[in-house]
Structures are given as structure tokens and as C-alpha cells.
Amino acid sequence: MKYILKFEDYIVKAEKGVVVTLVLAMVGFSILQMLLRILFHSGIVWLDPLLRHMVLWAGLTGAALAARYSRHFALEAFVKFAPKALHRPLEVFASVFTVAASGLLFYAAYKFIRDEFAAGAVAFYINDFPVQDGWAVMIIPAAFALTGFHALLGIFRQKDPAEGAY
């Protein structure tokens, strides 16, 4: 189990890197687009749809990351107001519920991605290069898989004392 938790730590570092990179890129691209519009009364046509997809990627990656720290659902508030003796059982229940919901949503997202590729839908064009919609929204099933993975390991993980003891 310790190797799986170590593997999760690497995934968490990668998720944090992805979120930081996406946010910095979004800020930079937004400023670039703004300057191009103000100074040259023009802009990069494909940048706006790219930014919308980057928001989706950053948000869902952040949501998966939040699941690692059990900060993902309103059930957490219910746990905090419950008697201390019920905290651990309620947290386990919340994690099991999250794993089940993530599994169902992953399956639905998988079917959605499969249909997007089958339809050949294009999310946007970068010059003459079409970015298929399936690739642009691939984060949806990935985020649900990561959320379920983090929640499943949360059942077995010892809580960090800085976060509060069980």
C-alpha cells in the first residue's frame, strides 16, 4: 500500500504542476489577446476557444486534486458537524460514495469521448490544424478517474495531523 500512496504523491505533484501551468498560460494568453485587440484591433482567432478548454482542464484537474485532500463535496461540512466518534465512519462513507459516483461519471464521460471521436467533431482550428473535440475534452473522464482514485486511497490513508486527527 505504501508504494501505491507514493505513486499517488507523484500524481498529485503532476496535477499541481498541470494546474499551475494552465493558470499561468491562461493569464499570459489572455493578456496577449487583450493587447492584440487594444493595440492592433485584431487577435488570434483560435485563442478564445483554446482558453475555454484550458479553463475546463484547470478546473477539472483542480477538482481531482481537491479529492486527494477530501475537500471535494459538501459532505465534508456534514462530517464536521457530526459527533467526533462518527467522523471516521462518515468520511469513509463519503469516500465510498465519491468512488461510486466517480465510476459512474467516468463511464458516462468515456461514452461521450468515444462518441466525439466517432463523430469526428472539431473543437477548434489552430490555423489549418483541427483539434478534435475528443482530445480537447479528454480531461473529463481523466478527472473522474483521478477523483475516484484519490477517494479510494483516502479510505486507507492516514490523515495528516495538520489536517486534523481521526
C-alpha positions in Angstrom: 0.0 0.0 0.0 2.9 2.4 0.7 4.0 2.1 -2.9 0.5 3.0 -4.2 0.4 6.0 -1.8 3.9 7.0 -3.1 2.6 6.7 -6.6 -0.3 8.9 -5.7 2.1 11.5 -4.4 3.7 11.7 -7.8 0.3 12.0 -9.5 -0.6 14.9 -7.0 2.7 16.7 -7.9 1.9 16.3 -11.6 -1.7 17.6 -11.0 -0.4 20.6 -9.2 2.1 21.3 -12.0 -0.7 21.0 -14.6 -2.9 23.4 -12.7 -0.2 26.0 -12.2 1.0 25.7 -15.8 -2.5 26.1 -17.2 -3.3 29.1 -15.0 -0.1 30.8 -15.9 -0.7 30.1 -19.6 -4.3 31.3 -19.4 -3.2 34.6 -17.8 -0.4 35.0 -20.4 -2.6 34.2 -23.4 -5.4 36.4 -22.1 -3.1 39.4 -21.7 -1.7 38.7 -25.2 -5.2 38.5 -26.7 -6.1 41.7 -24.9 -3.0 43.6 -26.1 -3.6 42.4 -29.6 -7.1 43.7 -29.6 -6.3 47.0 -28.0 -3.1 47.8 -30.0 -3.8 46.1 -33.3 -7.6 45.8 -33.3 -7.1 42.2 -34.0 -6.5 38.9 -32.2 -5.7 35.3 -32.5 -8.9 33.6 -33.7 -8.3 30.2 -32.1 -7.1 31.6 -28.7 -10.5 32.1 -27.2 -11.7 28.5 -27.7 -8.3 27.3 -26.5 -8.7 29.4 -23.3 -12.2 28.0 -22.7 -10.8 24.5 -22.9 -7.8 25.4 -20.7 -10.3 26.6 -18.1 -12.1 23.2 -18.3 -8.8 21.4 -17.9 -7.6 23.5 -15.0 -10.9 23.3 -13.2 -11.3 19.5 -13.5 -7.7 18.9 -12.6 -8.2 21.1 -9.6 -11.3 19.2 -8.7 -9.4 15.9 -8.8 -6.7 17.4 -6.7 -9.3 18.5 -4.2 -10.4 14.9 -3.9 -6.9 14.0 -2.7 -7.3 16.3 0.3 -11.0 15.3 0.9 -12.1 18.8 0.1 -14.4 17.9 -2.8 -18.0 17.6 -1.7 -20.4 19.3 0.7 -20.5 16.0 2.7 -17.4 17.3 4.4 -19.5 20.0 6.2 -21.9 17.3 7.4 -18.9 15.3 8.8 -17.6 18.4 10.7 -20.9 19.0 12.5 -21.3 15.3 13.4 -20.1 13.9 16.8 -16.4 13.2 16.8 -17.0 9.5 17.1 -18.8 9.5 13.7 -16.1 11.5 11.8 -14.2 8.5 10.5 -17.2 6.4 9.5 -18.8 9.3 7.8 -15.5 10.1 6.0 -15.3 6.5 4.8 -18.9 6.7 3.6 -18.2 10.0 1.8 -15.2 8.4 0.1 -17.1 5.3 -0.9 -19.9 7.5 -2.3 -17.3 9.5 -4.2 -15.7 6.4 -5.7 -19.1 5.1 -6.8 -20.2 8.5 -8.3 -16.8 8.9 -10.0 -17.1 5.5 -11.5 -20.5 6.2 -13.0 -19.5 9.6 -14.3 -16.2 8.1 -15.7 -18.3 5.6 -17.7 -20.6 8.3 -19.0 -17.6 10.5 -19.9 -15.9 7.6 -21.6 -19.0 7.0 -23.8 -19.1 10.8 -24.5 -15.5 10.8 -25.6 -16.0 7.7 -27.7 -18.9 9.4 -29.5 -17.0 12.6 -30.0 -14.2 10.7 -31.8 -16.7 8.6 -33.8 -18.4 11.8 -34.9 -15.1 13.5 -35.8 -16.2 16.7 -34.1 -13.7 19.5 -34.2 -13.4 21.7 -31.1 -11.4 24.5 -32.9 -8.7 25.0 -35.5 -5.2 26.3 -34.9 -4.6 27.7 -38.3 -5.2 24.7 -40.6 -4.8 22.1 -37.8 -8.1 20.7 -36.5 -8.1 19.9 -32.7 -10.6 17.1 -32.4 -13.2 17.7 -29.7 -12.4 14.3 -28.2 -8.9 15.4 -27.4 -10.0 18.8 -26.1 -12.4 17.3 -23.5 -10.3 14.2 -22.7 -9.9 15.7 -19.2 -13.4 14.8 -18.3 -13.0 11.1 -17.9 -9.5 11.5 -16.7 -10.7 13.8 -13.9 -13.3 11.4 -12.8 -10.8 8.5 -12.8 -8.4 10.6 -10.7 -11.1 11.7 -8.3 -12.2 8.1 -7.8 -8.6 7.0 -7.4 -7.9 9.7 -4.8 -11.1 9.0 -2.9 -10.4 5.2 -2.9 -7.0 5.7 -1.5 -8.4 8.2 1.0 -10.2 5.3 2.7 -6.8 3.7 3.5 -4.7 6.8 4.0 -3.8 8.0 7.5 -4.9 11.6 7.8 -2.1 14.2 8.1 -2.1 15.6 11.7 -2.0 19.2 10.2 -5.4 18.4 8.7 -6.9 17.1 12.0 -6.8 13.7 13.5 -9.4 11.0 13.1 
